[in-house]
Amino acid sequence: MKIFLLILFGFSILMIGGDIAAIYGSFLRHLLLPGYKIVSYIPFVGVGIYILTILLTKITKRRWVKSIAALIGIFFIGIVYYSPFWILDKYSHKIKIEKFYSRDVVTKFEKKFNTYVFQRSHSGEGSYFVVPLRDYDNSMNSFLLSQTIEISEQNTNSSSHNP
Protein backbone atom coordinates (compact mmCIF):
# COMPACT_ATOMS: atom_id res chain seq x y z
CA MET A 1 0.00 0.00 0.00
CA LYS A 2 2.86 2.36 0.82
CA ILE A 3 4.44 1.86 -2.61
CA PHE A 4 1.09 2.49 -4.29
CA LEU A 5 0.74 5.81 -2.43
CA LEU A 6 4.30 6.82 -3.37
CA ILE A 7 3.60 6.06 -7.03
CA LEU A 8 0.24 7.85 -6.89
CA PHE A 9 1.80 10.95 -5.34
CA GLY A 10 4.63 10.91 -7.91
CA PHE A 11 2.08 10.59 -10.72
CA SER A 12 0.15 13.54 -9.25
CA ILE A 13 3.32 15.64 -9.23
CA LEU A 14 3.90 14.68 -12.87
CA MET A 15 0.35 15.60 -13.91
CA ILE A 16 0.35 18.95 -12.08
CA GLY A 17 3.71 19.78 -13.62
CA GLY A 18 2.34 18.77 -17.02
CA ASP A 19 -0.56 21.20 -16.64
CA ILE A 20 1.75 24.02 -15.62
CA ALA A 21 4.14 23.27 -18.47
CA ALA A 22 1.32 23.05 -21.01
CA ILE A 23 -0.57 26.18 -20.02
CA TYR A 24 2.13 28.56 -18.84
CA GLY A 25 4.73 27.06 -21.14
CA SER A 26 2.54 27.98 -24.11
CA PHE A 27 2.26 31.56 -22.81
CA LEU A 28 6.03 31.82 -22.39
CA ARG A 29 6.68 30.28 -25.81
CA HIS A 30 4.16 32.54 -27.54
CA LEU A 31 5.72 35.67 -26.04
CA LEU A 32 9.30 34.32 -26.38
CA LEU A 33 10.02 35.04 -22.72
CA PRO A 34 13.15 33.80 -20.92
CA GLY A 35 13.02 30.14 -19.96
CA TYR A 36 10.41 29.15 -22.52
CA LYS A 37 12.63 26.35 -23.83
CA ILE A 38 13.01 24.60 -20.47
CA VAL A 39 9.43 24.88 -19.17
CA SER A 40 8.45 21.61 -20.83
CA TYR A 41 10.90 19.78 -18.54
CA ILE A 42 9.24 20.99 -15.31
CA PRO A 43 7.20 17.80 -14.69
CA PHE A 44 10.26 15.60 -15.02
CA VAL A 45 12.38 17.82 -12.78
CA GLY A 46 9.60 17.76 -10.18
CA VAL A 47 9.38 13.97 -10.24
CA GLY A 48 13.19 13.75 -10.11
CA ILE A 49 13.25 15.90 -6.97
CA TYR A 50 10.45 13.76 -5.52
CA ILE A 51 12.37 10.52 -6.18
CA LEU A 52 15.56 12.02 -4.74
CA THR A 53 13.64 13.10 -1.63
CA ILE A 54 12.23 9.58 -1.21
CA LEU A 55 15.70 8.06 -1.56
CA LEU A 56 17.13 10.50 1.00
CA THR A 57 14.38 9.68 3.48
CA LYS A 58 14.87 5.93 2.97
CA ILE A 59 18.66 6.03 3.38
CA THR A 60 18.71 7.87 6.66
CA LYS A 61 17.51 6.46 9.98
CA ARG A 62 17.19 9.71 11.90
CA ARG A 63 13.70 11.11 11.95
CA TRP A 64 14.74 14.78 12.00
CA VAL A 65 16.93 14.27 8.89
CA LYS A 66 13.96 12.65 7.12
CA SER A 67 11.77 15.60 8.04
CA ILE A 68 14.33 18.13 6.82
CA ALA A 69 14.86 16.17 3.57
CA ALA A 70 11.10 16.10 2.96
CA LEU A 71 10.77 19.85 3.62
CA ILE A 72 13.70 20.65 1.33
CA GLY A 73 12.19 18.43 -1.40
CA ILE A 74 8.81 20.14 -1.12
CA PHE A 75 10.53 23.54 -1.17
CA PHE A 76 12.46 22.79 -4.37
CA ILE A 77 9.44 21.28 -6.11
CA GLY A 78 7.55 24.45 -5.23
CA ILE A 79 10.30 26.65 -6.66
CA VAL A 80 10.47 24.64 -9.89
CA TYR A 81 6.68 24.59 -10.31
CA TYR A 82 6.27 28.29 -9.48
CA SER A 83 8.98 29.49 -11.91
CA PRO A 84 6.69 29.85 -15.00
CA PHE A 85 4.28 32.02 -13.01
CA TRP A 86 7.17 34.16 -11.79
CA ILE A 87 8.68 34.49 -15.28
CA LEU A 88 5.33 35.50 -16.76
CA ASP A 89 4.77 38.12 -14.04
CA LYS A 90 8.30 39.51 -14.22
CA TYR A 91 8.84 39.65 -17.99
CA SER A 92 5.38 40.56 -19.31
CA HIS A 93 2.95 43.43 -18.98
CA LYS A 94 -0.83 43.18 -18.64
CA ILE A 95 -3.04 45.66 -20.47
CA LYS A 96 -6.56 45.73 -19.04
CA ILE A 97 -9.30 45.26 -21.65
CA GLU A 98 -13.07 45.32 -21.31
CA LYS A 99 -13.73 42.31 -23.52
CA PHE A 100 -11.93 39.87 -25.76
CA TYR A 101 -11.06 41.20 -29.20
CA SER A 102 -11.46 39.37 -32.50
CA ARG A 103 -8.48 37.72 -34.13
CA ASP A 104 -8.39 40.60 -36.66
CA VAL A 105 -7.77 43.15 -33.90
CA VAL A 106 -5.11 40.96 -32.32
CA THR A 107 -3.34 40.55 -35.67
CA LYS A 108 -3.54 44.31 -36.29
CA PHE A 109 -2.08 44.92 -32.83
CA GLU A 110 0.78 42.46 -33.37
CA LYS A 111 1.66 43.97 -36.75
CA LYS A 112 1.45 47.58 -35.57
CA PHE A 113 3.68 47.04 -32.53
CA ASN A 114 5.79 44.21 -33.94
CA THR A 115 5.23 42.01 -30.90
CA TYR A 116 3.40 38.89 -29.82
CA VAL A 117 0.37 39.09 -27.59
CA PHE A 118 -2.27 36.84 -26.09
CA GLN A 119 -5.57 37.58 -24.44
CA ARG A 120 -6.24 36.17 -21.04
CA SER A 121 -8.97 36.26 -18.46
CA HIS A 122 -8.43 35.85 -14.75
CA SER A 123 -11.39 35.73 -12.41
CA GLY A 124 -9.98 38.26 -9.95
CA GLU A 125 -8.41 40.58 -12.50
CA GLY A 126 -10.79 40.51 -15.47
CA SER A 127 -9.62 40.32 -19.09
CA TYR A 128 -6.31 41.62 -20.35
CA PHE A 129 -3.75 41.53 -23.13
CA VAL A 130 -0.36 40.17 -22.16
CA VAL A 131 2.66 41.55 -24.02
CA PRO A 132 6.38 41.07 -23.41
CA LEU A 133 7.65 43.77 -21.07
CA ARG A 134 10.55 44.54 -23.44
CA ASP A 135 8.03 45.50 -26.16
CA TYR A 136 5.50 47.37 -24.03
CA ASP A 137 4.70 50.94 -24.99
CA ASN A 138 2.03 53.31 -23.60
CA SER A 139 0.64 53.80 -27.10
CA MET A 140 -0.64 50.20 -26.94
CA ASN A 141 -3.32 51.34 -24.48
CA SER A 142 -4.43 54.09 -26.86
CA PHE A 143 -4.58 51.66 -29.78
CA LEU A 144 -6.78 49.23 -27.85
CA LEU A 145 -9.04 52.08 -26.71
CA SER A 146 -9.43 53.24 -30.32
CA GLN A 147 -10.29 49.67 -31.35
CA THR A 148 -12.92 49.46 -28.60
CA ILE A 149 -14.49 52.73 -29.76
CA GLU A 150 -14.37 51.62 -33.40
CA ILE A 151 -16.03 48.28 -32.59
CA SER A 152 -18.76 49.94 -30.51
CA GLU A 153 -19.46 52.44 -33.34
CA GLN A 154 -19.70 49.58 -35.83
CA ASN A 155 -22.11 47.76 -33.55
CA THR A 156 -24.20 50.91 -33.14
CA ASN A 157 -24.28 51.53 -36.89
CA SER A 158 -25.18 47.94 -37.73
CA SER A 159 -27.95 47.83 -35.11
CA SER A 160 -29.45 51.13 -36.31
CA HIS A 161 -29.71 49.78 -39.88
CA ASN A 162 -31.55 46.65 -38.82
CA PRO A 163 -35.33 47.17 -38.54
Secondary structure by P-SEA (a helix, b strand, c coil): caaaaaaaaaaaaaaaaaaaaaaaaaaaaaacccccccccaaaaaaaaaaaaaaaaaaacccaaaaaaaaaaaaaaaaaaaaaaaaaaaacbbbbbbcccccaaaaaaaaaaccbbbbbbbbccccbbbbccccccccaaaaaaaaaaaaaaaaaaaaaaacc
